[in-house]
Amino acid sequence: MEEWIPRDAADEVTGGLPWSRFCLRGQPRLRIAPKPVFVRLLFSTPHPINPAELRARMREFFARAVREWIEAYEQHGDAIRIAP
């Protein structure tokens, strides 16, 4: 992420990827991808049945969220923010 934004902002975004959605210019009604890791976990089926499967799915969903964040950042630039 530090390829696109400063280190302190990357830390905030990295923390937001598991927990939060993102929005444009701080406006929650303008929510965009990426979907948070925990939301994806709640709505994915079949549900993980053991800790190893849960960790693997979380890594997969986190990587997907990072890819989506990069795409959104390339499209919207600094207008993308963690949703309140």
Secondary structure, 3 states (H helix, E strand, C coil): CCCCCCHHHHHHHHHHHHHCCEEECCEEEEEECCCCHHHHHHHCCCCCCCHHHHHHHHHHHHHHHHHHHHHHHHHHHHHEEECC
